[in-house]
Amino acid sequence: MTTAVIPASAPGTDDLSVWPASTTRLPHGGLAVAGVDLAEVAERFATPVYVLDEGEVRERCRTYRTAFPGAEVLYAAKAFLSRAMVRWVQEEGLGLDVCSAGELELAVMAGFPPERIVLHGNAKSPHDLGTALRLRVGRIVIDSPSEIARIAAAIGPDGHQKVLVRVVPGVSAGGHDKIRTGTDGQKFGLSLSDGSALHAVARVLAQPQLELTGLHCHIGSQITEVKPYVTALRRMVGLMARIRDAHGPVLPELDLGGGHGIAYRPGETALDVAALARKLRSELIGACAAARLSVPRLAIEPGRAVVGPAGVALYRVLAVKHTGDTLFVAVDGGMSDNPRPALYGVRYAPRLIGRASSAPPRTATVVGRHCEAGDVLAAGVELPGDVRPGDLIAVPVAGAYQLSMASGYNMVGRPPVVAVDQGTARLLVRRETLEDLRVRDIGG
């Protein structure tokens, strides 16, 4: 299978450029992913439904392993997590980063080695920390000064835990202001500029139960340029040199987080992972040589870039109507299964599948079924002018931050996830039913 972790094709060269690499055209307007007809998936499992190409996920894992030899590649579980995803990531040799006891326990229950897991979070609960220590997680990323004493106390006088300190390096990057995390003024990490990070390092080093193995930063998400990562790397190496000069230890690990951008529509730019790897490797060697530091082991945390382009969301059209100059195409899902357009203004490229149409295209707005004016999945997109109720709409690049951010709004129930591979489809996560919602309501 050809890797897809490369910059998107130029506009107009291939309208399947953002789809899984296994996608093929079928007669009568159909599409298949990994040899499975998407219309048949919709019939078998109903809609809305997420389709996840297992081969695409695995190939993207391998692309990262190849691009970053010797580095630790940690899959960011917050993008999408299931027992099958845990197994794929483990079998492809990646580590895992998690943000809660829930993600951690699911991963370990599925057989993932806890020593290859990193726990994140700006406000870890006692349950999060207790679970991490009980399961002997590999590293805990310290995000605030109060965590230092809490972790040390929870470990006890004879315990031991490896930790990283999350640093805010003062680098602004990301596709939206809500996902830029590399500058002061947001909730994550400890500032490099005001001395908070260096002070936290000193406090960690004073706790004998804590082993400071390195520094961590995450500058944002949906980043498509290499330069911000290089800037962050240089500042982090500078801090490592100051730590050595002030306190003695030379830290052996540097985690630069993730946030690697992908293309959601044909013609959009994606981060060139191979170029990123080459530049970070050369810059790390050069910066450490200038600071007279031994080169730390690099870690990165891709999530969206691994699973996002492997997913396709399928919806059934429920209603079509004209309001003023706008053609609204309403589908049977919406913001409960994909809140990202409402949160971040994300734009997708939906496509009619399952039948051929010779009608000229019309500009349409694809909306969801929820009682909310902001329930818009894709505005100003081209669809055949004869789109009608009962049609199937497929949305590519739906693997990341959709089911993981799904809600119970209007008690619709979250969609299932179906894996496709080598001509077969199997259910990974079943549909949330009304009975699931009822059993949680125990009041009378």
C-alpha positions as CSV (number, residue, x, y, z in Angstrom):
1,M,0.0,0.0,0.0
2,T,1.3,3.4,-0.9
3,T,1.8,5.8,2.0
4,A,-0.4,8.8,2.2
5,V,1.5,10.8,4.7
6,I,2.7,13.3,2.1
7,P,1.5,16.7,1.0
8,A,-1.9,16.6,-0.7
9,S,-2.1,16.6,-4.4
10,A,-2.5,19.9,-6.3
11,P,-6.1,21.1,-6.8
12,G,-8.0,19.3,-9.5
13,T,-5.4,16.5,-10.1
14,D,-7.5,13.8,-8.3
15,D,-10.6,14.3,-6.3
16,L,-9.8,11.1,-4.3
17,S,-6.5,12.6,-3.1
18,V,-7.6,12.9,0.6
19,W,-9.3,9.5,0.7
20,P,-7.6,6.3,2.0
21,A,-5.0,5.1,-0.6
22,S,-7.0,1.9,-1.1
23,T,-10.1,3.8,-2.3
24,T,-11.3,2.8,-5.8
25,R,-14.2,3.9,-8.0
26,L,-17.0,1.4,-8.6
27,P,-19.6,1.5,-11.4
28,H,-22.7,3.6,-11.0
29,G,-21.0,6.2,-8.7
30,G,-19.9,3.9,-6.0
31,L,-16.7,3.9,-4.0
32,A,-14.8,1.0,-2.3
33,V,-12.3,1.3,0.5
34,A,-10.0,-1.6,1.1
35,G,-12.1,-3.6,-1.4
36,V,-15.3,-3.0,0.5
37,D,-18.2,-1.1,-1.2
38,L,-19.1,1.8,1.1
39,A,-22.8,1.5,0.1
40,E,-22.8,-2.1,1.3
41,V,-21.3,-0.9,4.6
42,A,-24.2,1.6,5.0
43,E,-26.8,-1.1,4.2
44,R,-25.3,-3.6,6.6
45,F,-24.5,-1.4,9.5
46,A,-26.9,1.5,8.9
47,T,-26.0,5.2,9.1
48,P,-24.3,7.2,10.4
49,V,-21.3,5.0,10.5
50,Y,-17.5,5.5,10.6
51,V,-15.4,3.3,8.3
52,L,-11.8,2.8,9.2
53,D,-9.2,1.4,6.8
54,E,-7.0,-0.8,8.9
55,G,-4.3,-1.0,6.2
56,E,-4.1,2.8,6.0
57,V,-3.6,3.1,9.7
58,R,-0.9,0.5,9.7
59,E,0.9,2.0,6.8
60,R,0.9,5.4,8.4
61,C,2.4,3.9,11.6
62,R,5.1,2.4,9.4
63,T,5.8,5.7,7.7
64,Y,6.5,7.3,11.0
65,R,8.7,4.5,12.1
66,T,10.7,4.7,8.9
67,A,11.0,8.5,9.0
68,F,12.1,8.6,12.6
69,P,14.5,5.7,13.1
70,G,15.7,5.6,16.7
71,A,13.0,7.9,17.9
72,E,10.1,7.0,20.1
73,V,6.8,7.4,18.2
74,L,3.8,7.6,20.5
75,Y,0.3,7.4,19.0
76,A,-1.9,10.1,20.5
77,A,-4.9,8.1,21.8
78,K,-7.2,11.1,22.1
79,A,-7.6,11.2,18.3
80,F,-9.3,7.8,18.3
81,L,-9.0,4.8,20.6
82,S,-10.5,1.3,20.6
83,R,-9.2,-2.1,21.5
84,A,-8.5,-2.8,17.8
85,M,-6.6,0.5,17.4
86,V,-4.5,-0.4,20.5
87,R,-3.6,-3.7,18.9
88,W,-2.7,-2.1,15.5
89,V,-0.5,0.5,17.1
90,Q,1.3,-2.1,19.3
91,E,1.9,-4.5,16.4
92,E,3.4,-1.6,14.3
93,G,5.8,-0.8,17.1
94,L,4.5,2.5,18.3
95,G,4.1,3.7,21.9
96,L,1.0,5.4,23.2
97,D,0.1,8.7,24.9
98,V,-3.1,8.9,26.9
99,C,-4.9,11.7,28.7
100,S,-7.0,9.9,31.3
101,A,-7.4,6.9,33.4
102,G,-10.1,5.7,30.9
103,E,-7.8,5.8,27.9
104,L,-5.0,4.2,30.0
105,E,-7.1,1.4,31.4
106,L,-8.6,0.6,28.0
107,A,-5.1,0.4,26.5
108,V,-3.7,-1.9,29.2
109,M,-6.9,-4.0,29.2
110,A,-6.3,-4.5,25.5
111,G,-2.8,-5.8,26.2
112,F,-0.6,-2.7,25.6
113,P,2.5,-2.6,27.7
114,P,2.1,0.1,30.3
115,E,5.8,0.9,30.3
116,R,5.4,2.2,26.7
117,I,2.6,4.6,27.7
118,V,2.9,8.3,28.6
119,L,0.2,10.0,30.6
120,H,-0.7,13.6,29.8
121,G,-3.2,16.1,31.2
122,N,-3.2,19.7,32.5
123,A,-5.4,18.7,35.5
124,K,-4.9,15.0,36.3
125,S,-7.4,13.7,38.8
126,P,-6.4,11.6,41.8
127,H,-7.9,8.7,39.9
128,D,-5.8,9.4,36.8
129,L,-2.6,9.5,38.9
130,G,-3.6,6.5,41.0
131,T,-4.3,4.4,38.0
132,A,-1.1,5.4,36.3
133,L,1.0,4.5,39.3
134,R,-1.0,1.2,39.9
135,L,-0.5,0.2,36.3
136,R,3.2,1.3,36.3
137,V,2.9,3.7,33.4
138,G,6.1,4.5,31.6
139,R,6.1,8.3,32.1
140,I,3.9,10.9,33.6
141,V,4.1,14.4,32.0
142,I,4.1,17.1,34.8
143,D,2.0,20.0,33.7
144,S,1.8,22.1,36.8
145,P,3.8,22.6,40.1
146,S,1.1,21.1,42.3
147,E,1.5,17.8,40.5
148,I,5.0,17.3,41.7
149,A,4.2,16.9,45.4
150,R,1.0,15.0,44.6
151,I,2.8,12.4,42.5
152,A,5.6,12.1,45.0
153,A,3.2,11.6,47.9
154,A,1.2,9.1,46.0
155,I,4.3,7.1,45.2
156,G,5.4,6.9,48.8
157,P,9.0,7.0,50.2
158,D,10.1,3.9,48.5
159,G,8.4,4.3,45.1
160,H,9.8,5.4,41.8
161,Q,8.3,7.1,38.8
162,K,9.8,8.5,35.6
163,V,8.5,11.9,34.6
164,L,8.8,14.6,32.0
165,V,8.1,18.3,32.5
166,R,5.9,20.0,29.9
167,V,7.3,23.3,28.8
168,V,5.6,26.2,26.9
169,P,8.4,27.2,24.5
170,G,6.7,30.4,23.2
171,V,6.0,29.1,19.7
172,S,2.6,29.9,18.1
173,A,1.5,27.3,15.6
174,G,-1.7,25.5,14.7
175,G,-4.8,25.7,12.4
176,H,-7.0,27.5,14.9
177,D,-6.5,29.6,18.0
178,K,-8.3,26.9,20.1
179,I,-5.6,24.4,19.2
180,R,-2.5,26.5,19.6
181,T,-0.8,25.4,22.8
182,G,2.8,26.5,22.5
183,T,2.5,30.1,23.9
184,D,1.8,31.6,27.3
185,G,-1.8,32.4,28.0
186,Q,-3.3,28.9,27.6
187,K,-3.8,26.2,30.1
188,F,-1.1,23.7,29.2
189,G,2.5,23.5,30.5
190,L,5.0,25.6,32.3
191,S,6.4,28.8,30.8
192,L,9.9,29.0,29.5
193,S,9.9,32.8,29.5
194,D,9.0,33.5,33.1
195,G,11.2,30.8,34.6
196,S,8.3,28.5,35.7
197,A,9.6,25.5,33.7
198,L,13.2,25.8,35.2
199,H,11.7,26.2,38.7
200,A,9.6,23.1,38.3
201,V,12.6,21.1,37.1
202,A,14.4,22.0,40.3
203,R,11.5,20.9,42.4
204,V,11.3,17.5,40.5
205,L,15.0,17.0,41.0
206,A,14.6,17.5,44.7
207,Q,12.1,14.6,44.9
208,P,14.1,11.3,45.2
209,Q,11.0,9.3,44.1
210,L,10.8,11.1,40.8
211,E,13.2,10.5,37.9
212,L,13.3,13.4,35.5
213,T,14.0,11.7,32.2
214,G,13.4,14.7,29.9
215,L,11.3,17.6,28.7
216,H,8.1,17.7,26.7
217,C,6.3,20.3,24.6
218,H,3.4,20.4,22.3
219,I,3.0,23.6,20.3
220,G,-0.3,23.1,18.6
221,S,-2.4,21.0,16.2
222,Q,-3.0,20.8,12.5
223,I,0.5,22.3,11.8
224,T,1.6,22.1,8.2
225,E,5.1,23.7,8.4
226,V,8.4,22.4,9.7
227,K,9.7,25.7,10.9
228,P,7.7,26.0,14.2
229,Y,9.0,22.6,15.3
230,V,12.6,23.6,14.6
231,T,12.1,26.8,16.7
232,A,10.6,24.8,19.5
233,L,13.5,22.2,19.4
234,R,16.1,24.9,19.6
235,R,14.5,26.5,22.7
236,M,14.1,23.2,24.4
237,V,17.7,22.3,23.8
238,G,18.6,25.7,25.3
239,L,16.6,24.8,28.4
240,M,18.3,21.5,28.7
241,A,21.6,23.2,28.6
242,R,20.5,25.6,31.4
243,I,19.3,22.6,33.5
244,R,22.7,21.0,33.1
245,D,24.5,24.2,34.1
246,A,22.3,24.9,37.1
247,H,21.6,21.4,38.4
248,G,24.0,19.0,36.8
249,P,21.9,16.3,35.0
250,V,21.9,15.9,31.2
251,L,18.4,14.8,30.3
252,P,18.2,11.9,28.0
253,E,14.8,12.5,26.4
254,L,13.1,15.3,24.4
255,D,9.4,14.9,23.4
256,L,8.3,17.4,20.8
257,G,4.6,16.3,20.9
258,G,2.5,16.0,17.8
259,G,0.0,18.3,15.9
260,H,1.1,17.2,12.5
261,G,-1.3,18.7,10.0
262,I,-3.3,16.7,7.3
263,A,-5.3,17.7,4.3
264,Y,-9.1,17.6,4.7
265,R,-9.9,18.7,1.1
266,P,-8.1,18.2,-2.2
267,G,-5.4,20.8,-2.7
268,E,-4.8,21.5,0.9
269,T,-1.3,21.2,2.4
270,A,-0.3,18.5,4.8
271,L,2.9,18.4,6.9
272,D,5.7,16.6,5.1
273,V,6.6,14.0,7.7
274,A,9.8,12.9,6.0
275,A,11.0,16.5,5.7
276,L,10.1,17.1,9.4
277,A,12.1,14.1,10.4
278,R,15.2,15.1,8.4
279,K,15.2,18.6,9.7
280,L,14.6,17.8,13.3
281,R,17.4,15.2,13.3
282,S,19.9,17.6,11.8
283,E,18.8,20.5,14.0
284,L,18.9,18.3,17.2
285,I,22.5,17.2,16.4
286,G,23.6,20.7,15.6
287,A,22.0,22.4,18.6
288,C,23.3,19.8,21.0
289,A,26.8,20.0,19.6
290,A,26.7,23.8,20.1
291,A,25.5,23.4,23.7
292,R,28.0,20.6,24.3
293,L,25.1,18.2,25.2
294,S,24.8,14.6,24.4
295,V,21.9,14.1,21.9
296,P,18.7,13.1,23.7
297,R,16.4,10.5,22.3
298,L,13.6,12.2,20.4
299,A,9.9,11.4,20.9
300,I,7.0,12.5,18.8
301,E,3.2,12.0,19.3
302,P,1.2,11.8,16.0
303,G,-2.5,11.1,16.4
304,R,-4.6,12.8,13.7
305,A,-1.9,12.1,11.1
306,V,-2.1,8.4,11.8
307,V,-5.8,7.8,11.9
308,G,-7.5,10.9,10.4
309,P,-7.1,10.1,6.7
310,A,-8.0,6.4,7.3
311,G,-11.6,7.2,8.3
312,V,-14.7,7.9,6.2
313,A,-18.1,8.9,7.7
314,L,-21.2,7.8,5.9
315,Y,-24.6,9.6,6.3
316,R,-28.0,9.1,4.8
317,V,-29.8,12.2,3.4
318,L,-33.0,12.9,5.3
319,A,-34.2,16.1,3.7
320,V,-33.3,18.6,0.9
321,K,-34.7,22.1,0.9
322,H,-34.1,25.6,-0.4
323,T,-34.1,28.5,2.0
324,G,-33.4,31.7,0.2
325,D,-30.4,31.2,-2.0
326,T,-29.1,28.2,0.1
327,L,-29.6,24.5,-0.7
328,F,-29.6,22.6,2.6
329,V,-28.9,18.9,2.5
330,A,-29.8,17.4,5.9
331,V,-28.3,14.1,7.0
332,D,-28.9,11.7,9.8
333,G,-25.8,12.7,11.8
334,G,-24.3,16.0,12.7
335,M,-22.6,17.8,15.6
336,S,-23.2,14.9,18.0
337,D,-20.9,12.7,15.9
338,N,-18.6,15.5,14.6
339,P,-18.5,18.7,16.6
340,R,-15.3,19.9,14.8
341,P,-16.9,22.2,12.3
342,A,-18.8,24.0,15.1
343,L,-15.7,24.1,17.3
344,Y,-13.0,25.0,14.8
345,G,-14.6,25.9,11.6
346,V,-13.2,22.8,9.9
347,R,-14.2,22.3,6.2
348,Y,-14.7,18.9,4.6
349,A,-15.3,17.6,1.1
350,P,-18.4,15.4,1.2
351,R,-19.3,13.3,-1.8
352,L,-22.5,11.6,-3.1
353,I,-21.9,7.9,-3.4
354,G,-23.9,4.8,-4.3
355,R,-25.5,6.1,-7.5
356,A,-24.4,7.9,-10.6
357,S,-25.7,11.4,-11.3
358,S,-25.5,13.4,-14.5
359,A,-27.1,16.5,-12.9
360,P,-24.9,19.7,-12.9
361,P,-23.4,20.4,-9.5
362,R,-25.1,22.8,-7.0
363,T,-23.5,24.6,-4.1
364,A,-25.0,23.1,-1.0
365,T,-24.7,23.2,2.8
366,V,-24.7,19.8,4.4
367,V,-26.3,20.1,7.9
368,G,-27.0,17.7,10.7
369,R,-30.3,16.6,12.3
370,H,-29.7,18.3,15.6
371,C,-31.8,21.2,17.1
372,E,-29.0,23.7,16.8
373,A,-28.4,26.4,14.1
374,G,-24.6,25.7,14.3
375,D,-25.1,22.0,13.3
376,V,-23.3,22.4,10.0
377,L,-21.1,19.6,8.7
378,A,-19.9,21.3,5.4
379,A,-20.9,24.7,4.0
380,G,-20.5,25.8,0.4
381,V,-19.7,22.4,-1.1
382,E,-20.5,21.1,-4.5
383,L,-23.0,18.2,-4.8
384,P,-25.1,17.0,-7.7
385,G,-28.1,19.2,-8.2
386,D,-30.5,16.2,-8.0
387,V,-29.4,15.1,-4.5
388,R,-32.4,13.8,-2.7
389,P,-33.6,12.0,0.5
390,G,-32.2,8.5,0.7
391,D,-28.9,9.3,-1.0
392,L,-25.6,8.4,0.7
393,I,-23.1,11.1,1.6
394,A,-19.5,10.1,2.3
395,V,-17.1,12.4,4.2
396,P,-13.4,11.5,4.0
397,V,-10.7,12.3,6.6
398,A,-13.1,11.3,9.4
399,G,-10.9,9.1,11.5
400,A,-9.7,11.6,14.1
401,Y,-11.5,13.7,16.7
402,Q,-15.0,12.6,15.7
403,L,-16.1,9.6,17.7
404,S,-13.6,10.6,20.4
405,M,-15.4,14.0,20.7
406,A,-18.9,12.7,20.1
407,S,-21.7,13.6,22.5
408,G,-25.1,12.5,23.6
409,Y,-26.8,15.6,22.2
410,N,-30.5,15.1,21.6
411,M,-30.0,11.5,22.7
412,V,-29.3,10.4,19.2
413,G,-26.6,7.9,20.1
414,R,-23.1,7.7,18.8
415,P,-22.3,5.8,15.6
416,P,-20.5,2.5,15.2
417,V,-17.0,2.1,13.9
418,V,-16.5,-0.5,11.1
419,A,-13.0,-1.7,10.1
420,V,-12.4,-2.6,6.5
421,D,-9.4,-4.6,5.3
422,Q,-8.7,-6.8,2.3
423,G,-12.3,-7.0,1.2
424,T,-13.9,-7.6,4.5
425,A,-15.7,-5.4,7.0
426,R,-16.1,-6.0,10.7
427,L,-17.6,-4.1,13.6
428,L,-15.1,-2.5,16.1
429,V,-17.4,-0.3,18.2
430,R,-21.1,-0.9,18.2
431,R,-23.8,1.7,17.8
432,E,-24.9,3.4,21.0
433,T,-28.6,2.5,21.5
434,L,-31.5,4.1,23.3
435,E,-31.2,1.3,25.9
436,D,-27.6,2.4,26.6
437,L,-28.8,5.9,27.3
438,R,-31.7,4.6,29.5
439,V,-29.6,2.5,31.8
440,R,-27.5,5.5,32.9
441,D,-30.6,7.3,34.0
442,I,-31.5,5.8,37.4
443,G,-33.5,8.6,38.9
444,G,-37.2,8.3,39.5
